[in-house]
């Protein structure tokens, strides 16, 4: 009986490549996340805290996904695959959670502006007419 070849680390390699590249701008965003608290009174604003934590969580989740996908692959390396690795894929997609939050927030905010009746672009109180 012929043994099946050892599984190749396709998912950990893809996870490392994608999240490793996106880790660099994620670290920049995390470093700049303190600007959520620049406005007066924003230290007591729960939305500012939530948004700052979402931005800071992205690089952390990238590192967890990269390390975790390699750990899961190493733990299952000697075993034959009998089913789809849902847990490994879920672990590899952890950094997609903050991305999905930001995308949904942008869509909701854009829809709110479009349905509010305000002119697009700068707010009317900022534009000074001569």
OpenMM code with the backbone's topology and positions (N, CA, C; nanometers):
from openmm import Vec3, app, unit

residues = "UNK UNK UNK UNK UNK UNK UNK UNK UNK UNK UNK UNK UNK UNK UNK UNK UNK UNK UNK UNK UNK UNK UNK UNK UNK UNK UNK UNK UNK UNK UNK UNK UNK UNK UNK UNK UNK UNK UNK UNK UNK UNK UNK UNK UNK UNK UNK UNK UNK UNK UNK UNK UNK UNK UNK UNK UNK UNK UNK UNK UNK UNK UNK UNK UNK UNK UNK UNK UNK UNK UNK UNK UNK UNK UNK UNK UNK UNK UNK UNK UNK UNK UNK UNK UNK UNK UNK UNK UNK UNK UNK UNK UNK UNK UNK UNK UNK UNK UNK UNK UNK UNK UNK UNK UNK UNK UNK UNK UNK UNK UNK UNK UNK UNK UNK UNK UNK UNK UNK UNK UNK UNK UNK UNK UNK UNK UNK UNK UNK UNK".split()
positions = [
    Vec3(0.0843, -0.1179, 0.0000),
    Vec3(0.0000, 0.0000, 0.0000),
    Vec3(0.0891, 0.1245, 0.0000),
    Vec3(0.0558, 0.2178, -0.0830),
    Vec3(0.1364, 0.3362, -0.1009),
    Vec3(0.0907, 0.4467, -0.0057),
    Vec3(0.1879, 0.5093, 0.0609),
    Vec3(0.1545, 0.6177, 0.1531),
    Vec3(0.1316, 0.7466, 0.0762),
    Vec3(0.0373, 0.8271, 0.1253),
    Vec3(0.0144, 0.9563, 0.0607),
    Vec3(0.1275, 1.0506, 0.0997),
    Vec3(0.1646, 1.1398, 0.0086),
    Vec3(0.2731, 1.2327, 0.0417),
    Vec3(0.2317, 1.3275, 0.1534),
    Vec3(0.3306, 1.3781, 0.2215),
    Vec3(0.3046, 1.4717, 0.3309),
    Vec3(0.2336, 1.5955, 0.2764),
    Vec3(0.1349, 1.6468, 0.3489),
    Vec3(0.0645, 1.7655, 0.2994),
    Vec3(0.1583, 1.8853, 0.2922),
    Vec3(0.1413, 1.9631, 0.1885),
    Vec3(0.2251, 2.0814, 0.1706),
    Vec3(0.1617, 2.1993, 0.2435),
    Vec3(0.2445, 2.2883, 0.2909),
    Vec3(0.1916, 2.4017, 0.3696),
    Vec3(0.1384, 2.5147, 0.2821),
    Vec3(0.0380, 2.4857, 0.2019),
    Vec3(-0.0166, 2.5880, 0.1114),
    Vec3(-0.0846, 2.6995, 0.1901),
    Vec3(-0.1731, 2.6633, 0.2812),
    Vec3(-0.2453, 2.7655, 0.3582),
    Vec3(-0.1511, 2.8504, 0.4436),
    Vec3(-0.0549, 2.7919, 0.5160),
    Vec3(0.0370, 2.8785, 0.5923),
    Vec3(0.1221, 2.9694, 0.5041),
    Vec3(0.1602, 2.9231, 0.3860),
    Vec3(0.2405, 3.0078, 0.2976),
    Vec3(0.1571, 3.1240, 0.2453),
    Vec3(0.0339, 3.0968, 0.2030),
    Vec3(-0.0537, 3.2037, 0.1548),
    Vec3(-0.0864, 3.3012, 0.2675),
    Vec3(-0.1143, 3.2467, 0.3855),
    Vec3(-0.1438, 3.3317, 0.5018),
    Vec3(-0.0257, 3.4219, 0.5342),
    Vec3(0.0948, 3.3656, 0.5336),
    Vec3(0.2143, 3.4435, 0.5639),
    Vec3(0.2375, 3.5515, 0.4592),
    Vec3(0.2177, 3.5178, 0.3328),
    Vec3(0.2413, 3.6158, 0.2264),
    Vec3(0.1403, 3.7305, 0.2331),
    Vec3(0.0127, 3.6973, 0.2427),
    Vec3(-0.0906, 3.8014, 0.2387),
    Vec3(-0.0860, 3.8881, 0.3641),
    Vec3(-0.0939, 3.8254, 0.4810),
    Vec3(-0.0992, 3.9046, 0.6042),
    Vec3(0.0364, 3.9630, 0.6396),
    Vec3(0.1449, 3.9000, 0.5937),
    Vec3(0.2778, 3.9568, 0.6168),
    Vec3(0.2965, 4.0880, 0.5423),
    Vec3(0.2451, 4.0946, 0.4185),
    Vec3(0.2537, 4.2188, 0.3414),
    Vec3(0.1619, 4.3251, 0.4014),
    Vec3(0.0409, 4.2870, 0.4405),
    Vec3(-0.0538, 4.3839, 0.4961),
    Vec3(-0.0212, 4.4231, 0.6399),
    Vec3(0.0719, 4.3520, 0.7015),
    Vec3(0.1125, 4.3854, 0.8382),
    Vec3(0.1812, 4.5217, 0.8428),
    Vec3(0.2574, 4.5563, 0.7382),
    Vec3(0.3320, 4.6826, 0.7370),
    Vec3(0.2371, 4.8033, 0.7417),
    Vec3(0.1391, 4.8154, 0.6515),
    Vec3(0.0467, 4.9290, 0.6668),
    Vec3(-0.0403, 4.9174, 0.7916),
    Vec3(-0.0636, 4.7944, 0.8376),
    Vec3(-0.1392, 4.7766, 0.9608),
    Vec3(-0.0661, 4.8328, 1.0818),
    Vec3(0.0652, 4.8166, 1.0840),
    Vec3(0.1448, 4.8739, 1.1933),
    Vec3(0.1438, 5.0260, 1.1874),
    Vec3(0.1473, 5.0814, 1.0667),
    Vec3(0.1399, 5.2266, 1.0520),
    Vec3(0.0043, 5.2778, 1.1016),
    Vec3(-0.1020, 5.2079, 1.0649),
    Vec3(-0.2345, 5.2468, 1.1132),
    Vec3(-0.2462, 5.2373, 1.2638),
    Vec3(-0.1865, 5.1332, 1.3209),
    Vec3(-0.1900, 5.1185, 1.4665),
    Vec3(-0.1119, 5.2301, 1.5350),
    Vec3(-0.0010, 5.2693, 1.4753),
    Vec3(0.0780, 5.3781, 1.5338),
    Vec3(0.0023, 5.5110, 1.5280),
    Vec3(-0.0778, 5.5278, 1.4243),
    Vec3(-0.1522, 5.6530, 1.4089),
    Vec3(-0.2903, 5.6491, 1.4736),
    Vec3(-0.3266, 5.5383, 1.5349),
    Vec3(-0.4609, 5.5258, 1.5924),
    Vec3(-0.4830, 5.6180, 1.7123),
    Vec3(-0.3779, 5.6733, 1.7683),
    Vec3(-0.3958, 5.7681, 1.8791),
    Vec3(-0.4652, 5.8954, 1.8319),
    Vec3(-0.4673, 5.9182, 1.7018),
    Vec3(-0.5336, 6.0383, 1.6498),
    Vec3(-0.6854, 6.0312, 1.6612),
    Vec3(-0.7391, 5.9141, 1.6935),
    Vec3(-0.8819, 5.9049, 1.7213),
    Vec3(-0.9192, 5.9892, 1.8429),
    Vec3(-0.8213, 6.0234, 1.9240),
    Vec3(-0.8467, 6.0936, 2.0492),
    Vec3(-0.8001, 6.2385, 2.0456),
    Vec3(-0.7779, 6.2943, 1.9256),
    Vec3(-0.7320, 6.4331, 1.9134),
    Vec3(-0.8404, 6.5350, 1.9463),
    Vec3(-0.9627, 6.5070, 1.9086),
    Vec3(-1.0706, 6.6049, 1.9289),
    Vec3(-1.1047, 6.6161, 2.0777),
    Vec3(-1.1429, 6.7352, 2.1220),
    Vec3(-1.1824, 6.7495, 2.2623),
    Vec3(-1.3025, 6.6608, 2.2951),
    Vec3(-1.2939, 6.5909, 2.4052),
    Vec3(-1.4021, 6.5048, 2.4498),
    Vec3(-1.4004, 6.3654, 2.3897),
    Vec3(-1.3056, 6.3378, 2.3023),
    Vec3(-1.3051, 6.2068, 2.2382),
    Vec3(-1.2545, 6.0955, 2.3300),
    Vec3(-1.1887, 6.1320, 2.4384),
    Vec3(-1.1437, 6.0288, 2.5329),
    Vec3(-1.2623, 5.9603, 2.6002),
    Vec3(-1.3747, 6.0272, 2.6060),
    Vec3(-1.4935, 5.9674, 2.6660),
    Vec3(-1.5930, 5.9169, 2.5614),
    Vec3(-1.5512, 5.9148, 2.4347),
    Vec3(-1.6373, 5.8699, 2.3266),
    Vec3(-1.6156, 5.7199, 2.3016),
    Vec3(-1.7165, 5.6355, 2.3252),
    Vec3(-1.6987, 5.4912, 2.3053),
    Vec3(-1.6700, 5.4538, 2.1604),
    Vec3(-1.7224, 5.5312, 2.0644),
    Vec3(-1.6964, 5.5011, 1.9230),
    Vec3(-1.5489, 5.5215, 1.8900),
    Vec3(-1.4870, 5.6233, 1.9478),
    Vec3(-1.3439, 5.6456, 1.9248),
    Vec3(-1.2623, 5.5301, 1.9805),
    Vec3(-1.2982, 5.4839, 2.0992),
    Vec3(-1.2275, 5.3706, 2.1591),
    Vec3(-1.2457, 5.2438, 2.0761),
    Vec3(-1.3677, 5.2188, 2.0310),
    Vec3(-1.3937, 5.1003, 1.9504),
    Vec3(-1.3156, 5.1044, 1.8195),
    Vec3(-1.3173, 5.2181, 1.7526),
    Vec3(-1.2445, 5.2299, 1.6267),
    Vec3(-1.0941, 5.2176, 1.6469),
    Vec3(-1.0420, 5.2766, 1.7530),
    Vec3(-0.8988, 5.2642, 1.7802),
    Vec3(-0.8615, 5.1188, 1.8097),
    Vec3(-0.9448, 5.0492, 1.8858),
    Vec3(-0.9156, 4.9082, 1.9153),
    Vec3(-0.9248, 4.8208, 1.7908),
    Vec3(-1.0169, 4.8513, 1.7010),
    Vec3(-1.0275, 4.7760, 1.5763),
    Vec3(-0.9009, 4.7949, 1.4928),
    Vec3(-0.8537, 4.9190, 1.4833),
    Vec3(-0.7339, 4.9467, 1.4042),
    Vec3(-0.6106, 4.8813, 1.4670),
    Vec3(-0.5995, 4.8868, 1.5984),
    Vec3(-0.4843, 4.8271, 1.6668),
    Vec3(-0.4906, 4.6742, 1.6612),
    Vec3(-0.6102, 4.6177, 1.6560),
    Vec3(-0.6219, 4.4717, 1.6545),
    Vec3(-0.5757, 4.4101, 1.5230),
    Vec3(-0.5774, 4.4862, 1.4139),
    Vec3(-0.5428, 4.4282, 1.2843),
    Vec3(-0.4012, 4.3701, 1.2801),
    Vec3(-0.2954, 4.4457, 1.3175),
    Vec3(-0.1626, 4.3841, 1.3132),
    Vec3(-0.1480, 4.2680, 1.4120),
    Vec3(-0.2159, 4.2776, 1.5252),
    Vec3(-0.2111, 4.1667, 1.6214),
    Vec3(-0.2733, 4.0410, 1.5616),
    Vec3(-0.3879, 4.0574, 1.4957),
    Vec3(-0.4533, 3.9430, 1.4332),
    Vec3(-0.3729, 3.8891, 1.3157),
    Vec3(-0.3011, 3.9758, 1.2457),
    Vec3(-0.2120, 3.9282, 1.1384),
    Vec3(-0.1055, 3.8356, 1.1951),
    Vec3(-0.0432, 3.8765, 1.3036),
    Vec3(0.0606, 3.7925, 1.3649),
    Vec3(0.0028, 3.6627, 1.4194),
    Vec3(-0.1151, 3.6696, 1.4798),
    Vec3(-0.1798, 3.5486, 1.5312),
    Vec3(-0.2141, 3.4539, 1.4173),
    Vec3(-0.2648, 3.5075, 1.3062),
    Vec3(-0.3010, 3.4232, 1.1921),
    Vec3(-0.1786, 3.3571, 1.1303),
    Vec3(-0.0704, 3.4313, 1.1169),
    Vec3(0.0512, 3.3755, 1.0579),
    Vec3(0.1067, 3.2652, 1.1472),
    Vec3(0.1264, 3.2960, 1.2748),
    Vec3(0.1822, 3.1959, 1.3665),
    Vec3(0.0869, 3.0783, 1.3843),
    Vec3(-0.0415, 3.1083, 1.3990),
    Vec3(-0.1386, 3.0021, 1.4216),
    Vec3(-0.1530, 2.9079, 1.3045),
    Vec3(-0.1468, 2.9592, 1.1830),
    Vec3(-0.1599, 2.8698, 1.0667),
    Vec3(-0.0409, 2.7755, 1.0564),
    Vec3(0.0777, 2.8223, 1.0923),
    Vec3(0.1943, 2.7328, 1.0912),
    Vec3(0.1862, 2.6304, 1.2039),
    Vec3(0.1360, 2.6711, 1.3198),
    Vec3(0.1222, 2.5778, 1.4320),
    Vec3(0.0202, 2.4692, 1.3985),
    Vec3(-0.0924, 2.5084, 1.3413),
    Vec3(-0.1948, 2.4102, 1.3037),
    Vec3(-0.1418, 2.3160, 1.1964),
    Vec3(-0.0685, 2.3690, 1.0991),
    Vec3(-0.0118, 2.2832, 0.9941),
    Vec3(0.0890, 2.1848, 1.0546),
    Vec3(0.1741, 2.2333, 1.1453),
    Vec3(0.2740, 2.1454, 1.2066),
    Vec3(0.2081, 2.0390, 1.2933),
    Vec3(0.0992, 2.0743, 1.3588),
    Vec3(0.0307, 1.9774, 1.4449),
    Vec3(-0.0362, 1.8666, 1.3637),
    Vec3(-0.0803, 1.8975, 1.2422),
    Vec3(-0.1507, 1.7992, 1.1590),
    Vec3(-0.0660, 1.7462, 1.0454),
    Vec3(0.0635, 1.7714, 1.0485),
    Vec3(0.1512, 1.7348, 0.9379),
    Vec3(0.1565, 1.5857, 0.9138),
    Vec3(0.1612, 1.5058, 1.0161),
    Vec3(0.1767, 1.3616, 0.9996),
    Vec3(0.0466, 1.2863, 0.9771),
    Vec3(-0.0652, 1.3545, 0.9912),
    Vec3(-0.1947, 1.2877, 0.9800),
    Vec3(-0.2530, 1.3045, 0.8405),
    Vec3(-0.3211, 1.2029, 0.7909),
    Vec3(-0.3884, 1.2208, 0.6612),
    Vec3(-0.5106, 1.3103, 0.6780),
    Vec3(-0.5356, 1.3907, 0.5771),
    Vec3(-0.6490, 1.4826, 0.5819),
    Vec3(-0.7758, 1.4064, 0.5454),
    Vec3(-0.8733, 1.4085, 0.6365),
    Vec3(-0.9983, 1.3375, 0.6122),
    Vec3(-1.1140, 1.4335, 0.5837),
    Vec3(-1.0971, 1.5607, 0.6189),
    Vec3(-1.2032, 1.6584, 0.5966),
    Vec3(-1.1406, 1.7950, 0.5704),
    Vec3(-1.2216, 1.8882, 0.5302),
    Vec3(-1.1747, 2.0238, 0.5018),
    Vec3(-1.1309, 2.0907, 0.6321),
    Vec3(-1.0168, 2.1583, 0.6333),
    Vec3(-0.9653, 2.2185, 0.7584),
    Vec3(-1.0331, 2.3518, 0.7916),
    Vec3(-1.1569, 2.3444, 0.8380),
    Vec3(-1.2328, 2.4663, 0.8688),
    Vec3(-1.1645, 2.5512, 0.9755),
    Vec3(-1.1119, 2.4886, 1.0786),
    Vec3(-1.0484, 2.5643, 1.1872),
    Vec3(-0.9230, 2.6366, 1.1373),
    Vec3(-0.8461, 2.5711, 1.0524),
    Vec3(-0.7244, 2.6339, 0.9998),
    Vec3(-0.7590, 2.7529, 0.9112),
    Vec3(-0.8621, 2.7396, 0.8311),
    Vec3(-0.9039, 2.8496, 0.7442),
    Vec3(-0.9612, 2.9642, 0.8282),
    Vec3(-1.0395, 2.9326, 0.9296),
    Vec3(-1.0945, 3.0367, 1.0172),
    Vec3(-0.9826, 3.1117, 1.0888),
    Vec3(-0.8814, 3.0397, 1.1327),
    Vec3(-0.7669, 3.1028, 1.1979),
    Vec3(-0.6910, 3.1912, 1.0995),
    Vec3(-0.6762, 3.1439, 0.9769),
    Vec3(-0.6041, 3.2217, 0.8760),
    Vec3(-0.6806, 3.3473, 0.8351),
    Vec3(-0.8122, 3.3465, 0.8504),
    Vec3(-0.8939, 3.4616, 0.8096),
    Vec3(-0.9267, 3.5573, 0.9241),
    Vec3(-0.8667, 3.5399, 1.0406),
    Vec3(-0.8939, 3.6300, 1.1535),
    Vec3(-0.8724, 3.7778, 1.1205),
    Vec3(-0.7652, 3.8146, 1.0499),
    Vec3(-0.7481, 3.9575, 1.0206),
    Vec3(-0.8540, 4.0150, 0.9271),
    Vec3(-0.9347, 3.9317, 0.8669),
    Vec3(-1.0414, 3.9826, 0.7806),
    Vec3(-1.1540, 4.0458, 0.8623),
    Vec3(-1.1614, 4.0171, 0.9910),
    Vec3(-1.2676, 4.0751, 1.0754),
    Vec3(-1.2573, 4.2278, 1.0838),
    Vec3(-1.1411, 4.2859, 1.1169),
    Vec3(-1.1345, 4.4326, 1.1179),
    Vec3(-1.1538, 4.4929, 0.9789),
    Vec3(-1.1086, 4.4224, 0.8755),
    Vec3(-1.1280, 4.4726, 0.7394),
    Vec3(-1.2771, 4.4776, 0.7070),
    Vec3(-1.3498, 4.3731, 0.7447),
    Vec3(-1.4943, 4.3697, 0.7202),
    Vec3(-1.5649, 4.4797, 0.7991),
    Vec3(-1.5207, 4.5049, 0.9218),
    Vec3(-1.5807, 4.6114, 1.0023),
    Vec3(-1.5603, 4.7478, 0.9360),
    Vec3(-1.4386, 4.7753, 0.8921),
    Vec3(-1.4088, 4.9046, 0.8293),
    Vec3(-1.4869, 4.9195, 0.6990),
    Vec3(-1.4929, 4.8139, 0.6197),
    Vec3(-1.5684, 4.8202, 0.4938),
    Vec3(-1.7168, 4.8443, 0.5199),
    Vec3(-1.7737, 4.7740, 0.6176),
    Vec3(-1.9153, 4.7932, 0.6499),
    Vec3(-1.9405, 4.9344, 0.7035),
    Vec3(-1.8507, 4.9850, 0.7871),
    Vec3(-1.8670, 5.1205, 0.8403),
    Vec3(-1.8608, 5.2237, 0.7285),
    Vec3(-1.7723, 5.2029, 0.6316),
    Vec3(-1.7630, 5.2968, 0.5193),
    Vec3(-1.8897, 5.2942, 0.4338),
    Vec3(-1.9423, 5.1759, 0.4093),
    Vec3(-2.0646, 5.1646, 0.3296),
    Vec3(-2.1813, 5.2296, 0.4024),
    Vec3(-2.1950, 5.2021, 0.5311),
    Vec3(-2.3056, 5.2603, 0.6089),
    Vec3(-2.2939, 5.4122, 0.6153),
    Vec3(-2.1734, 5.4635, 0.6362),
    Vec3(-2.1522, 5.6083, 0.6418),
    Vec3(-2.1819, 5.6729, 0.5066),
    Vec3(-2.1387, 5.6089, 0.3980),
    Vec3(-2.1642, 5.6625, 0.2643),
    Vec3(-2.3133, 5.6655, 0.2347),
    Vec3(-2.3828, 5.5582, 0.2698),
    Vec3(-2.5277, 5.5561, 0.2499),
    Vec3(-2.5964, 5.6629, 0.3342),
    Vec3(-2.5471, 5.6860, 0.4545),
    Vec3(-2.6034, 5.7899, 0.5400),
    Vec3(-2.5853, 5.9279, 0.4811),
    Vec3(-2.4688, 5.9544, 0.4236),
    Vec3(-2.4439, 6.0849, 0.3619),
    Vec3(-2.5298, 6.1016, 0.2372),
    Vec3(-2.5392, 5.9963, 0.1568),
    Vec3(-2.6175, 6.0058, 0.0327),
    Vec3(-2.7660, 6.0267, 0.0598),
    Vec3(-2.8162, 5.9704, 0.1676),
    Vec3(-2.9591, 5.9842, 0.1979),
    Vec3(-2.9903, 6.1037, 0.2867),
    Vec3(-2.8886, 6.1759, 0.3348),
    Vec3(-2.9133, 6.2874, 0.4268),
    Vec3(-2.9550, 6.4152, 0.3561),
    Vec3(-2.9240, 6.4283, 0.2285),
    Vec3(-2.9572, 6.5499, 0.1567),
    Vec3(-2.8493, 6.6550, 0.1624),
    Vec3(-2.7400, 6.6305, 0.2352),
    Vec3(-2.6299, 6.7257, 0.2390),
    Vec3(-2.5557, 6.7221, 0.1057),
    Vec3(-2.4954, 6.8342, 0.0664),
    Vec3(-2.4166, 6.8327, -0.0563),
    Vec3(-2.2909, 6.7474, -0.0369),
    Vec3(-2.2528, 6.6777, -0.1423),
    Vec3(-2.1336, 6.5947, -0.1336),
    Vec3(-2.0099, 6.6831, -0.1318),
    Vec3(-1.9047, 6.6334, -0.0744),
    Vec3(-1.7818, 6.7110, -0.0643),
    Vec3(-1.7731, 6.7751, 0.0715),
    Vec3(-1.7177, 6.8953, 0.0747),
    Vec3(-1.7028, 6.9659, 0.2013),
    Vec3(-1.8386, 7.0055, 0.2567),
    Vec3(-1.8478, 7.0081, 0.3845),
    Vec3(-1.9721, 7.0492, 0.4509),
    Vec3(-1.9975, 7.1972, 0.4234),
    Vec3(-2.1217, 7.2359, 0.4165),
    Vec3(-2.1565, 7.3731, 0.3782),
    Vec3(-2.1079, 7.4756, 0.4780),
    Vec3(-2.0847, 7.4394, 0.6042),
    Vec3(-2.0374, 7.5376, 0.7010),
    Vec3(-1.8882, 7.5659, 0.6827),
    Vec3(-1.8173, 7.4780, 0.6106),
    Vec3(-1.6744, 7.4985, 0.5884),
    Vec3(-1.6500, 7.5880, 0.4679),
    Vec3(-1.7360, 7.5777, 0.3680),
    Vec3(-1.7178, 7.6545, 0.2450),
    Vec3(-1.7635, 7.7979, 0.2686),
    Vec3(-1.6730, 7.8904, 0.2515),
    Vec3(-1.7039, 8.0335, 0.2693),
    Vec3(-1.7266, 8.0955, 0.1318),
    Vec3(-1.8423, 8.1512, 0.1121),
    Vec3(-1.8727, 8.2178, -0.0140),
    Vec3(-1.8263, 8.3618, -0.0058),
    Vec3(-1.7584, 8.4134, -0.1092),
    Vec3(-1.7103, 8.5540, -0.1062),
    Vec3(-1.8227, 8.6539, -0.1219),
] * unit.nanometer
topology = app.Topology()
chain = topology.addChain("A")
for resn in residues:
    res = topology.addResidue(resn, chain)
    for name in ("N", "CA", "C"):
        topology.addAtom(name, app.Element.getBySymbol(name[0]), res)
